[in-house]
């Protein structure tokens, strides 16, 4: 009888814990490691967006080739829109956006600022191919494996635009005679 009483107590404890978890106001919230993964995506994506906008503005002014200038203006427009969408998702989900571009992006900006003419165009477009290759991988991973449903949906929705940017960058780079 004692074993039966102990087993019944254990079952009751498990059931009550399950009910508590379902009814708890914390139910459904992300675990700390989930939040860290979400924040990592938001940080990386927002850093890249800021860099794309800054580089695009620079290229819109300094590019020698009209196709490069047009591409740069499209980057500013598309990445501004994506940045606004990401900021809204981050705010809703209490996630942190990057406040500035990272060191690598700042160094790229400094190096590119010093270039002129055809050198500027080639350097900017080569960087755009590399940046968009990385962005495609980042957004594919988030769309497939992201833990936050809002971020997964954002990544899936934004991915075709980034893939199109990559294709455009590769085409312009080829027109400029740059070998990948």
Buried (B, 14 or more C-beta within 10 A) or exposed (E): EEEEEEEEEEEEEEEEEEEEEEEEEEEEEBEEEEBEBBBEBBBBBBBBBBBBBBBBBBBBEBBBBEBBBBBBBBBBEBBBEBBEBBBEBBEEBEBEBBEEBBEEBEEBBEEBEEBEEBEBBBBBBBBBBBBBBBBBEBBBEBBEEBBBEBBBBBBBEBBEBBBEBBEBBBBBBEEBEBEE
